[in-house]
Amino acid sequence: MFRVVLLFVLVIYMRIKVQSQAEPPLPPDSELDALSEISKELGKEGWNFSENPCNKMSSWFTPSSPPNVADALSNSSVTCNCSILNGKCHVDAIYLRGQDLVGLLPRSITKLPYLKTIDLTRNYLNGTIPREWASTNLEYVSVSVNRFSGPIPDYLGNITTLRYLDLSFNRLEGNIPNFESLLKMDYMYLTSNLLTGDIPEWMKRRESRYYIDISYNNLSESSQPPSSNTLNLFQSSSEGNKLENDNRPMMSSCSKDYYSVHINCGGGAVVDGDIVYDADQDQGGPATYLRACETWETSNTGFFWDTSPSASSFIANGVSIVRANNSELYTDARLSPLSLTYYLRCLANGTYSVTLYFAEIVIRDNRSFYSLGRRIFDIYVQEKREFKNFNIENEAKGVDKPVIKTAKAVVSNKTLTIRFHWAGKGTTAAPARGTYGPLISAISVESGNLMELVDPRLGTEFNKEEAIRMTNVALLCTNPSPALRPIMSAVVSMLEGKTHVPELILDPTIFGDGSRLSALRNQCNQILLQSKSGSCSLIQSSDAHATCSTSSGSA
């Protein structure tokens, strides 16, 4: 009988213990009242005050998505710290991402004394940051992708506990305040606003362990310091955004015009036939701008918010071989948590073919948690969205399989921009935290269809740069205006590479409509038919001949 009673007591005790673990204490009434006020200020609906906000099993918390289901773009969660010595739970974080909130930033967060994190990313909030926030002990503040306007409040500098501040993708204007007192600040994102004035001296003096991103603003170009891997200045000045050559840090004039650029993103140099892909092995970081060489630069914006950044955070290394003719291009890849831009410069004006190489080398398709991730992002070429909600694994029908996407782009100011942007879709914590955002294996950009005029019998046994130079000389020689055709000595000098080939005084899209090239090909066909030649090309093999008329008279 004693054993039965003892067993009964143990069962009751375990049930009480389980219940106590499942249902944490309620936060103080003052914090519940504060949450009610915050919901009204933000325009937040759906908080059920009949439930315990500190219980992660309640409607106050957005659970992780089940296996094989992409994480939701939105997140509505309140978390509590229940380990404080007074034996109560206190609200320490509010996450309201992608809720379409249309109110104002809440002043009432000052009534939550233990609040450390507030994340209101991707909403429709307006106004500015309340002065009351200056008295808080916040450590993480993100209000990116909203409608905030006006100047950045200087009283934010009073929140000396701040470690992370993200005000990016709003319409904030005016000067950057003096935040030198924020010594604990590791990450600051002011990306894509309307900020003006000089880059402050305190920002230039920051040590390399601090990451600051002020890209895409209208700051004074004359105040820009030398480039740094932890201070992203990409298109941060009004002058740089307007000038043809984009005067950013380390920018210099072009030594010549280029007609192709090839990059092995995240990997070393690779030779594929007659094409050499440049290495792109810089470790990158949460706010970096890097000029790799004369022809291309990179800008990376974003922080993998749910993991600590490391040397491997921004470069992926494949664990298996991608079966493709050029498999070396897929061994490594460049990663970004938010926005990755490749900025190509010194290109001759005209139409270009953009080829993008992808392979999912992080997410797996085996029966493990590594197969649960979903990577989704958008791709922009010359700021036109070419591919929306791009999913590498779906497009390739599996992982470790190559997929190639192509697009056409017109270059009219010697520059071409390719941008990969995470719009908040896909998984963020599967297969591991930080597994989301764009991934790119390689980029190849070549001038439009000029190469179609090369004698096909040559195969790949010719120098493409020389071939394009010769074709452009031929286009000059056939200019409709006789006065604009070069003389013979100039033609010889250009073909020998001693003289720069001048740009055609024509619309920059002339290469794109094909009419000029079609006329050249037809003319060549007539010549070759008359000579009964078996091939037609402006760049011919050694057993064929071509002439370029340089007469100053009519053709």
Phi, psi and omega in degrees: 000319180299320180296321179296316179296318180297318178297319179297318179296318179297320179297315179298319181296315181294324179294317178296320181294317179297317180296321180293326178286325183284331184240096179290163179298153175289150172292162179303154180303325181297326179282326175296319177296321179296319179297322178296318178294319180298320181298323179289320181294321181278340188079028181276127177246156173105351176288123183262104185280000172276353178252165181275115180298339182271358180267115183289354175269358183267179181286357178280358186228133176268111182287164176295151180292150177292167180305144177067016176237129181295143177300146180291147177294332182260159177209123178236096186221143170237131178240157184232156173255113183252014183256010179286147191299337183284002175078009179246164174264142179229139180296124181240352180204143175231121177243115177227072183266134176062041182260359183057037178290139185239013183268214181241163176295135188283131174284338189285357178294344176294344179271005175247086190294342181257006182291126180246333187229133169223121183235109181240035183296144173059063173229200181231034182285153179225187182089216180216179182281126184297147179297331181300333182298337183297340182265005182271174175247037181297144177246332184227119178230121175226117176232031182290157179057063174222206182236029182291141182225180180082184182285159172285124183297131179289340180289353171298335178295349178277347179274076188290352178274352185299133174245335185218125179225121181234107177247018189289159175057052171230203179232041179288145184223177180089192183280159173279124182292172176276104178251028183297336181285347181276072186288339180271355183293114178267327185223129177224122182241114176243022186302143170055061171233202180238035185290143181230182179087189182278154170287122187295150182297324181299327180289324180290331183274354183300142177290164186292347180282349177266135179250123181230132180235114177239025181295157178058062174222192182236042183284164182291125180294328183291342181266002184288132177277175173303150183297150179220149179287352181240004175233104185272113181251013186303122181047046182267352183245151178294322179295317181294329180286341185254328185290150184300319184263005174054081185287080174261173179306141178069005181284140177220168179293158182280138178285335178193174174274139176248152182243001178201150175218134181227130185227129172266093190295122179081358184233184180276179179297140182226135175255120180236098186067237179261010181256131176251119178270127179294148174287149179217070190249008176300138186296336180073190181177180185293339180209081188232146171228128184223128170264109184283318181199189184297329190263346180205155180220164176228150174225129179236132179233133173130158183230129175290093194298338185254018178205158178278132182292145177220180182298337183262003185292331188247004173226128178260137177246122182294147179261353177215169184273132174277123184280100180203159180300325179247056187300334181298334180290341184253005181293321179233167180206154177269136181243157174208140178282340184219292186222124179237124182239131168254122185248108182264135184225173180065024178274141173294141180297143180152191179262137184234149172265124179254121180243125183244130184251130181226151167201132179281105184249007178252303178288139182255169176239022178271181182273070178208173181294346178290349181265002189269355184278157174222119181255118183226130179204170180253154181234127180243137173237123187053040178063016171256127181287111181270327183221122181254141179053047182286127180239109186301311184299318179294317181295321182273352183060046177143171178267163182056029177236134183285147171220135184239131177241142182234154177207159176256146180215140177261127176256121181238352179226028176072008182232151178219130183246131175237121186232135178246125190228127175274122183260018175092010182257166181091188181271157177238342183232015178228133002286346178214161178301139181089004179266085176194176178089172184296151172222130180224134183267317182200157179228136176226124180233125180224151179300146189322245187251021178298328184291347178292343182273356179283139180305118183298339180292344179284340183062239178249011184273060175199162179272116185296322181296319177294320181297318179292322178298316180296321180294319177295324175297319178298321178295322176296320182293337182254020179303134180302335179263112181305328183292340182264000179280139181287155175281166186301316181298324178292322178299313180299316181297320179292319180293329178279355179080011181276335182238139178295136177281114183293154177290145177292139178274071183216169175300136183297345179270011185299329179285341186275329185278345174080353185293318182293317180294323178298319179296319178296317180295318179298318179298317179295321179300317180297318179297315184288328177295321179294325180268002180057036178282155182267002182213156180230122179195150172279335175247101192254161177288172191295340182264010177239169183226150175216150180233152177236114181289129179241019180297142178275355177271193181286153183285000000 
